Amino acid sequence: MARKLYVGNLGYDVRSADLQQLFGSHGAVTSADVIMDKETGRSKGFGFVEMASDDEAQAAMNALNGADHGGRSLTVNEARPRAEGGGGRRRW
């Protein structure tokens, strides 16, 4: 079963292909996406990676959580579902 991981504290120049390559050394990556701001087109500094198996996801978390990438300490953990009802921007 595939497992989705949250990857935080990414440099703003990191792209989805970079995540694919970084996590690929720890197992099969089914998808890798850096989240981009819709208005500016700039990275929001986090993304998601889906690994092909739980064992590969655990190996990636163990190896990359806290690891230095481009001078930043990565945060890697299991992705959690988005909380209900929030997230919208207030417009006055």
Residue pairs with C-beta under 8 A, 6 or more apart in sequence:
1 53
1 54
2 30
2 50
2 51
2 52
2 53
2 57
3 50
3 51
3 53
3 54
3 57
3 78
4 48
4 49
4 50
4 78
4 79
5 23
5 48
5 49
5 50
5 51
5 57
5 60
5 61
5 76
5 77
5 78
5 79
6 46
6 48
6 75
6 76
6 77
6 78
6 79
6 80
7 19
7 46
7 47
7 48
7 49
7 64
7 74
7 75
7 76
8 45
8 46
8 74
8 75
8 76
9 45
9 46
9 72
9 73
9 74
9 75
10 19
10 34
10 43
10 45
10 46
10 47
10 69
10 72
10 74
11 43
11 45
11 69
11 70
11 71
11 72
12 42
12 43
12 45
13 43
13 70
14 34
14 43
14 47
14 69
14 70
15 34
15 43
16 32
16 33
16 34
16 47
17 32
18 34
19 29
19 32
19 33
19 34
19 47
19 49
20 29
20 32
20 49
22 64
22 69
23 29
23 32
23 49
23 51
23 60
23 64
26 51
26 56
26 59
26 60
26 63
26 64
27 51
27 52
27 53
27 55
27 56
27 57
27 59
27 60
28 51
28 52
28 53
28 56
29 49
29 50
29 51
29 52
30 50
30 51
30 52
31 48
31 49
31 50
32 47
32 48
32 49
32 50
33 47
33 48
33 49
34 43
34 44
34 46
34 47
35 43
35 44
35 46
35 47
35 48
36 42
36 43
36 44
37 43
37 44
48 79
49 60
51 57
51 60
57 78
60 76
61 76
61 77
61 78
64 74
64 76
65 74
65 75
65 76
65 77
66 73
66 74
66 75
67 73
67 74
67 76
68 74
